[in-house]
Amino acid sequence: MKYTRSDFPKDFLFGVATSAYQIEGHAQGGAGETHWDTFAATPGNVVRNENGDLACDHLHRFEEDLDFVREGGFDCYRFSTSWARVLPEGRGQVNQAGLDFYDRLTDALLERRIRPCATLYHWELPSALADLGGWRNPDIASWFADFTEVIMGRIGDRMFSVAPINEPWCVSWLSHFEGHHAPGLRDIRAAARSMHHVLLAHGRAIQAMRGLGMSNLGAVFNLEWSEPADDSAEAQKAAALYDGIYNRFFLGGVFKKAYPDNVLEGLEPHLPTGWQDDFDTIAEPVDWCGLNYYTRKLIAPDEGAWPHLKDVPGPLPKTQMGWEIDPAALTRFLVRTAQEYTGNLPILVTENGLASPERHNDKDRIDYLNQHLSAVQDAVVQGVPVNGYFIWSLLDNYEWAFGYEKRFGLIDVDFDTLKRSPKASFFALKSALTDGVASS
């Protein structure tokens, strides 16, 4: 690695991130069915029809996995809780085995002196709630607040930080307009309502956790830098709209109590009645802002229905996912977010990482991480209060619609035997983080 811990501010946090459905093994431990189970069971939705039934079997192997976090010198472990593992029907009866698991996981982290950083929801909606309309149903904000009280009533006293929902764009637009994730809809009304309701649920969860006396609560957004594919006014307008839908809609709701005008041109007719009255809840104050960043897109105008845009291939090097590598865009996002949305609020890079087919000597991942840590450094120099950097991901895992084909992990997982093997990137980071401690 190009850097050690001592190259960053004194209290800067380094962590790794995972999510429940992608690693735990959802067909075990009394968890209820989710819309991802049914999405994966539908032919054509997921590579090789793979699902999260077993995944990495983290449910039974979490002690081994957390030993890697400790050995690597990481300060934090960002994990998510499964709504359906805790409440199999989404409401009502609690699965005590699910609560017990997250209780043991929390204690195991603290025993290893690793800070637990929880995300309440990372996409596995209980099927019983999906049957009631899921994120299209305004009642989901109350259902989610109730889930928040159940899970954080058990482990909230030991959390270092909590964010309600991972990547609201994926929960709503990607899943309800583009149809690439569960529930697999392509419906503008469903998209508009889910985009609003996911933010309302975020605010209700913040209120619920404040009611439990909790602090260090944040919001996590996935951002994708948008650039026009050419110099035409049409391409610039399309790129600005993509930026509005992907980035500014969600940041604007939480930090400005407003949605972008260019997005409202297409979505306002489909938003729920009285949506303007929800901003006080959506904009409940948070203690930090998390940004998940991977790539940029070149945007061109397109014919047909709104939003009249498409992304086109770009010239930059690409990851195994086909995503362009543009570290400078991370700097631009950090600077813009602080200047236009969050001010002096701490910002964390809550996800950043590389999918690579190289299972052991992953020099491409080391290079990617070096480039993006340089981008973080550039933002710090410009005065952005960046307080942490989390790598996606600790383990190779179930990469949603891509199944087990795309590997983001610092730890290789043989999905036939479930054997874990640290990659070169893990050892490089371990040296950078632990040498930094020794020299400080």
N, C-alpha and C positions, 0 to 999 in steps of 0.2 A: 504494500500500500504506500501511496505517496505521503500520507499524513499519519500522525499519531494523535492520541488524545490531547496532548499538550499543545497542539496547533489550534485548538478550539477554545472558546471561552470556558472559564473555570467550571461553571455549573451545566455545561452542555451535556445533553443526554444522548447516549447511543443505545438503540434497541433493535429488536427484530419483531416482525409482525406475522400473525397467522389468523385464520378464521375457523370457527367451529365446524361448519359443514365440510370444509375442505380437508380437515385432518382428523376429526374425532372418530368417525365411523358411526353414521347416524342410525343405522338399523340395530343399534345396541343400546342397552341401558335404559329402556323404557321411553325413549323419545317418540313423539308422535310424528305422523306423516307430514311432510311439507310440500309446498308447491314445486320445490326443486326435485323431489322424488318423482312426482308425476310428470314434470317437464322432461326429466331424464328418461322416463319410461316410454316416452313418445318417440317413435322412430324418426331419425333425421335431426333431432335437436342437439344431440351431444355426440362427439366423436366416438365411434365404436359402441354407442349406447351405454357408455360408462356412467356410473353413479357414485354417490357418496356413502354407500352402505357400510363399507369398511374403511375407505380412504387410507390414512396412515395408522389407523387404530390408536390414535393419540389417547383415546379414552382409557386404554389399558397401559399405554407406554409413556404417559406424560412425564413420569419421573426421569426416565432416560432422556427425553427430549429437553426437559428443563436443565438437566446436567450439561447439555451442550450450550445452553444460554449462559450458564454460569462459567463454564470453561472458556467460552469465547470472550469473556470480559464485558458483556453487555450490561448496561444499567437497568434496562426495562424490557418487559415482555408484553407486547400488545396482542391481546387475544380477544375473541368475541364469545358471547354466550348465545346459546341456541334457544330461541323462544319456545320451540316445540319440545326441546329436551326438558325444559322447566315446566311448561304448561302444554301437555300433549294436544289439547284441543284449542290452545290459544287463550282460553279462559277457564275459570272453574278449577277443576281438580289439579293439584300440584303433583308432579312426579318427584317424590323425595329423593330418589336416586340421582336425578339430575341436579338438584340443589346440592346434594352431598358431593357430587363430582366437582362442581365449581368451588365448593368449600375446601376440598382437599387440594385442588389446583392452587388456590390462593395461598393456603398455608405452605405448600411446597415451594412456591415462589419466595415467600418471605423467609423460609428456612435457608434459602440459597442467597438471600440478600438481593433479590431481584425485585424491582418495583412492578407491581401489577397494574397494567394499563388496560382497562376493559372497554370494549365496544359492545353495546347492548344488542345490536342487530346487524348481521352481515348476510342478509338476503334469504334466510330460510324461513319463510312465512308458514305458520301452521296451516295445513290444508283446510281445516274447519273454518278458518277465517277467510281463506281464499274463496271458499264456497259462498261466503257472504259478500263478496266483492273485493276483499283484500284492501289494497291501497286506494281503490276507487271509493270505498265506503268512508264517509266522514267519521264514523264511530271508531275507526281504527286508532285515532289519536287517543281516545279513552282506553281502548284495549291495551295499547302500548304503554300508557302511563301505569295501568294496573300491573302489567308484566314487570315494568321497571321497579315498582314497589316490592314485588315478590322477590326478584333476584337480588336487588340491592339491599333489601331488608335483611338478606342473609349474608352477603359478602361486602356490602358497601362500606362498612367500617374499616376495611383493610385495603381499599383501593387507593393507589397513588393518583390515578386519574381515570375519568370515564367520559366517553362520548356516546351519545345515543345511537346514531345511525351512520354506518359506513357508506360513503359515496351515494348521496341522494340521486344523482343523475342516473346511476346504474339501476337503482331501485325503481325509478320512475320511467324516464325517457327510453333507456336502452331496453327495458323490459316490457313497456306498454305501448311504445311508438314504433321502435325498430324490431321488437319481437325476438331479440337474440338471447334473452335470459327469461327465466320464469317470471310471470306466467305466460310469456310468449305471445303477447297481444300486439296488434298493429292497428291502433285506434287512437285518434287524436284526442277524443273526449276522455278516454281512459288515461292517456298520458298527462293531460292538463290536470286532471283531478288528482292523480297520484303524485305529481310534482308538488302540488300545494299541500296535500295531506301528509306527505313525508316530512315536510317542514313543520307542519302543525304538530305532528307526533313528536318531532325533535323537541319543540318547545314545551310540550306537555311532560315529556320525560325529564327535562331540565327542572321544571317546577316540582315534579315528584321527588327528584333527588335533593333539591334544596329543602324540601319538606322533611327529608330524612336527616338533614343537617350535614349534607355532603358538600365538599368543595373540590376545586381543581377539575371543573367540568368544562368540556369543550365541544366543538363542532368539527367534523371532518368532511372535507370536500375533495372530490377528484377533479382535477383541472387538466385541460388539454389545450395547449397553445394553438391559436387559430391564425393562419396567415392566408392572404389572398393568393390564388394560384397564378395570377398575372396582375398587370397594372390597371386593368379596366375598372371602371366605377362599379360594374355589376359584381365583379369578383370581390371588391372591397366591401360591398354591401352584404354579400353572402357570408364572408368571413366574419363580419361584425355580428351577424345574426347567429352564426354558429357559436361564437364567443358568448353571446347573450343566453342562448339555450343551455350550453354546456357549463359555463362558468358563472356568469353574472346573475342569472336567475336565482341561484341558490345562495350565493354570497350576499346578493342584494336583499333577499328576503330576511336573512338572519341579521345582517348588520345595517341595513338601510330602511327596513320596513317598506320595501318597494320592489317591484319586478321591472325589468327593462322594457321600455316602450316598444322596441322593435320585436320583442318576444310576445308582448301582449297583443300586437297586431294580429297574430295568428292564434294565440291561445285563449285570449279573454272570453270569446263566445263559449268556450268549453269549460271554463273554471266554475267551481260550485258557487251558488248564490251566497252572497255575503262574504266572499273571500277577502275583501279589503278589511273586514273587521277582525281578522285573525292575526294581524301583524304584531300586536302587543305580545301575544303568546309565542309566535314564531321567533320574535326578537328578544326573548328572555336573555338577559346578560350571561355571557359565558366567560370563562377564565383564560381560554386560549383557543387558537384556531389551528386546525391540522390540515395540511395540504398533501394529497396523494398525487404524485406526478410521474409520468412515464414518457410522454411523447408529444409531438405536435402534429397538426394536420394542415395540408394545403387544401383550401376550399375554393370551389368554382361554382358559378351559378348553374342551375339546372331547370329544365322544363317541368311542367306538371304542377301538382298541388303544393301549397305552402309546406315546408319552408324554402322551396325552390333552390336547393343547394346539394352539393355532393363533394366528397373528398376525392382527391386525385393523387396518384403516386408521386412521392417526392424524391429528391436525389440523395438524401443523407443515408449513412449506414443504417441498417435495420437489425432488429433483434429477431429471435426465433418466432415471435408473435407477428413479425412484419411491421413493427412500429419503428418509426424513424428515431434516431438517437440525437437529441438536441439539448445538451445540458444548459446552454445559455438561456433557454426558455424557462428553466427552473428559476434562475436568477431573476428574470423579468417578472415571473409570477410572484415571487417573494416580495420584490420591491413594490409591484403594483398592488398587491393585497394589503400591504402595510399602509401605503399612501392613500388608497381609495376606500378601504373597508375597515381595517382593524386598528390603525394607529399604533399605539404603544403596547397593544396586547401581544403576549408571547405567541410566536408562530412556531409550529413544529412540522417538519417533513415527516408525515405519518406513514407514508409508503413511497418507496422508490426501489427499483430493482430490475433485473434482466432475466428474461427467459432465454436459456441456452441449451442446445442439445449436448454440450460437453458435460459429462457426468462427473468428472474428477478434476482434471487439470483445466479449470474454467478461467483461463486468463482473460477471456472477453468480459467476464463478470467483474473481475478485479479492475479492469480498465474502465468499465462503465461506472463503477462505484467511485473510482478516483475522479473521473470527470465531473460527477454530480456533487461530490464533496467539494470540489473546486468551485462549483456553481454556488454552493451554500456559503463558502468562504467569501465569494464576491458580494453576496447579499449582505453578509455581516459587515463587511468593509463599508458598504453603503448605508449602514445604520439600521438595518432591519433586525428586529429582536428575535432572531432565530434561536430557539432554545434546545432543539433536538433533531435527530435524524434516525428514522426507523427503516430497516431494510426489509423489503418483501422478497423472499420469505425465509423463515427458519428452515422449513422442510420443502422438498418437492411434494406437491400435493394435487388434489383434484382441482383442476383449473377450469371449473364450470363447463361451458359448452365445448371446451377443448379437451375435456377428459383428463387423462393422465399423461398426455403427450407433451405439453409445454412445461418445462422445468425451471422454476424460479428459485429453488432452494439453495441455501448455503450447505445444507446436508442432503446428500443423495439418498433417495429411498428406492430400494428395489421392491416394486409393487407385487412381486411374486412371493418374496420371503419377508418383506417389511424390514429388512436389515437397513440400518442407518450407517452412512459412511460420510464423514466430513470431506468437503471439497477443498481445493486449493484456496478458494476465496475465504472459507471459514478460517483456515490457518493464517492467512494474510491479515484478516481482521483481528484475530486473536492477538497476533503479534503487535499490531498497531495499537490496540486498546490496552493491552496489559503492559506493554513497554512504556506507553504514555503514562500509566499510573506509576510505574517504577521510577521514571525520570522526573516526575513532578514533585 
